[in-house]
Amino acid sequence: MTRAPPRSALAACSLDELQTRVAYELDCLAYPAAGWVPPVRDRHGRLVHAAVVVGGGQGGLATAFALRREGVHDVLQIDREPAGLEGPWITFARMHMLRTPKYLTGPDYGIASLTFRAWFEAQWGCEAWASLDRIMTTQWMDYLVWFRNVTGAEVQNCTEMTAVRGTPDGFVEIDLVGPTGRHSCVTRRLVLANGMDGGGIWYAPPAFTRTLPRTVWAHSSDAIDFGRLRGARVAVLGAGAAAFDAAAAALTTAPRSTCTTGATRCSGWNSVHGSSRLGSSLHSVIWTTRANGR
Ligand SMILES: Cc1cc2nc3c(=O)[nH]c(=O)nc-3n(C[C@H](O)[C@H](O)[C@H](O)COP(=O)(O)OP(=O)(O)OC[C@H]3O[C@@H](n4cnc5c(N)ncnc54)[C@H](O)[C@@H]3O)c2cc1C
């Protein structure tokens, strides 16, 4: 009887090796290999995309990848952010680690070589994976950039969808603003993978925002200069993840600040372990509501 090789022997030893493995596996699984959606033109003679995916975050990347694997090749994918800044991970998600356990699989579509774990082990080894507690947010972003590259995603960055409407001939017309200016395109199917932004506007209570100068309040989704808060008393409105992250960022970046809550005053914070391990609640003049949330 042959013994199974140790797990470490099966992990790729470099990203190059992993990339080769991914390419091989995708080749083995390439059915249907050829695109099967017939090209169509609208009533003005414009070529109609098979699908447009709005959003190049993990949801958009996974969706566009799944479409390509199903032989739907004419997919236009856009994101309003520059490449590498899609999603919240290295902008306004201020925690150092994901809250999601490391074992939860992501946009890999069931292909082991495309998992975060395979990506991580190829660089830092199996022992490092075994001792990893939570995934760093910066690493998650790096992984998504790698995923985008190895799956051949072609995201048009810095391109925003500004309007959408149906057409008399049954398609969907989309207005876009991008590096080449404004234009529109038509598609058979529109996939909104625009994350929390898709919920509408980021909400801050007008009772406060009408009376307070813009310099003294921010929404947690804004780019906030926490260094300016040194010595300040900061109120954070909200008691969800972004509230705790904003409070942590204020207390660690501006250590002499104090974050006040309805009932609790928080004067110290371990932003590595973050809010997921704090049992108490914190009211969050940084609004931390979801889009349209009240
Ligand atoms: C502070 C914070 C912490 C979080 N922590 C976790 C966590 O630990 N684990 C977890 O699973 N989830 C976490 N989340 C949730 C996280 O947002 C989602 O899991 C993940 O980002 C969802 O991916 P997505 O692709 O749906 O959306 P996103 O990653 O938000 O991507 C949407 C993309 O759409 C783009 N977009 C939006 N509107 C338009 C438009 N009109 N035109 C063009 N592009 C547009 C945006 O630029 C963005 O890049 C956290 C969220 C926040 C805010």
PDBQT file of the ligand as one rigid body, heavy atoms in Angstrom, charges set to zero:
ROOT
HETATM    1  C1  LIG A 301     -15.672  47.525   6.871  1.00  0.00    +0.000 C 
HETATM    2  C2  LIG A 301     -16.085  46.246   6.138  1.00  0.00    +0.000 A 
HETATM    3  C3  LIG A 301     -15.601  45.014   6.527  1.00  0.00    +0.000 A 
HETATM    4  C4  LIG A 301     -15.974  43.839   5.878  1.00  0.00    +0.000 A 
HETATM    5  N1  LIG A 301     -15.457  42.638   6.266  1.00  0.00    +0.000 NA
HETATM    6  C5  LIG A 301     -15.831  41.512   5.634  1.00  0.00    +0.000 A 
HETATM    7  C6  LIG A 301     -15.284  40.240   5.985  1.00  0.00    +0.000 A 
HETATM    8  O1  LIG A 301     -14.463  40.118   6.867  1.00  0.00    +0.000 OA
HETATM    9  N2  LIG A 301     -15.685  39.152   5.302  1.00  0.00    +0.000 N 
HETATM   10  C7  LIG A 301     -16.598  39.252   4.300  1.00  0.00    +0.000 A 
HETATM   11  O2  LIG A 301     -16.937  38.250   3.719  1.00  0.00    +0.000 OA
HETATM   12  N3  LIG A 301     -17.124  40.421   3.943  1.00  0.00    +0.000 NA
HETATM   13  C8  LIG A 301     -16.775  41.543   4.581  1.00  0.00    +0.000 A 
HETATM   14  N4  LIG A 301     -17.306  42.733   4.223  1.00  0.00    +0.000 N 
HETATM   15  C9  LIG A 301     -18.330  42.748   3.213  1.00  0.00    +0.000 C 
HETATM   16  C10 LIG A 301     -17.664  42.937   1.863  1.00  0.00    +0.000 C 
HETATM   17  O3  LIG A 301     -17.985  44.231   1.380  1.00  0.00    +0.000 OA
HETATM   18  C11 LIG A 301     -18.156  41.871   0.934  1.00  0.00    +0.000 C 
HETATM   19  O4  LIG A 301     -18.010  40.582   1.424  1.00  0.00    +0.000 OA
HETATM   20  C12 LIG A 301     -17.433  41.875  -0.409  1.00  0.00    +0.000 C 
HETATM   21  O5  LIG A 301     -16.702  43.068  -0.662  1.00  0.00    +0.000 OA
HETATM   22  C13 LIG A 301     -18.546  41.698  -1.396  1.00  0.00    +0.000 C 
HETATM   23  O6  LIG A 301     -18.003  41.636  -2.664  1.00  0.00    +0.000 OA
HETATM   24  P1  LIG A 301     -18.777  42.282  -3.870  1.00  0.00    +0.000 P 
HETATM   25  O7  LIG A 301     -17.998  41.935  -5.094  1.00  0.00    +0.000 OA
HETATM   26  O8  LIG A 301     -20.212  41.921  -3.824  1.00  0.00    +0.000 OA
HETATM   27  O9  LIG A 301     -18.757  43.851  -3.600  1.00  0.00    +0.000 OA
HETATM   28  P2  LIG A 301     -17.508  44.820  -3.516  1.00  0.00    +0.000 P 
HETATM   29  O10 LIG A 301     -16.303  44.102  -3.076  1.00  0.00    +0.000 OA
HETATM   30  O11 LIG A 301     -17.956  45.996  -2.699  1.00  0.00    +0.000 OA
HETATM   31  O12 LIG A 301     -17.284  45.256  -5.029  1.00  0.00    +0.000 OA
HETATM   32  C14 LIG A 301     -18.223  46.060  -5.682  1.00  0.00    +0.000 C 
HETATM   33  C15 LIG A 301     -17.486  46.853  -6.719  1.00  0.00    +0.000 C 
HETATM   34  O13 LIG A 301     -18.472  47.519  -7.534  1.00  0.00    +0.000 OA
HETATM   35  C16 LIG A 301     -17.920  48.768  -7.905  1.00  0.00    +0.000 C 
HETATM   36  N5  LIG A 301     -19.046  49.645  -8.263  1.00  0.00    +0.000 N 
HETATM   37  C17 LIG A 301     -20.062  50.032  -7.466  1.00  0.00    +0.000 A 
HETATM   38  N6  LIG A 301     -20.923  50.812  -8.150  1.00  0.00    +0.000 NA
HETATM   39  C18 LIG A 301     -20.429  50.917  -9.414  1.00  0.00    +0.000 A 
HETATM   40  C19 LIG A 301     -20.872  51.600 -10.595  1.00  0.00    +0.000 A 
HETATM   41  N7  LIG A 301     -22.018  52.308 -10.631  1.00  0.00    +0.000 N 
HETATM   42  N8  LIG A 301     -20.117  51.494 -11.713  1.00  0.00    +0.000 NA
HETATM   43  C20 LIG A 301     -18.959  50.770 -11.700  1.00  0.00    +0.000 A 
HETATM   44  N9  LIG A 301     -18.495  50.113 -10.621  1.00  0.00    +0.000 NA
HETATM   45  C21 LIG A 301     -19.228  50.185  -9.484  1.00  0.00    +0.000 A 
HETATM   46  C22 LIG A 301     -17.176  49.264  -6.684  1.00  0.00    +0.000 C 
HETATM   47  O14 LIG A 301     -16.145  50.196  -7.053  1.00  0.00    +0.000 OA
HETATM   48  C23 LIG A 301     -16.601  47.949  -6.133  1.00  0.00    +0.000 C 
HETATM   49  O15 LIG A 301     -15.246  47.735  -6.512  1.00  0.00    +0.000 OA
HETATM   50  C24 LIG A 301     -16.899  43.914   4.828  1.00  0.00    +0.000 A 
HETATM   51  C25 LIG A 301     -17.375  45.163   4.413  1.00  0.00    +0.000 A 
HETATM   52  C26 LIG A 301     -16.972  46.308   5.054  1.00  0.00    +0.000 A 
HETATM   53  C27 LIG A 301     -17.509  47.655   4.573  1.00  0.00    +0.000 C 
ENDROOT
TORSDOF 0
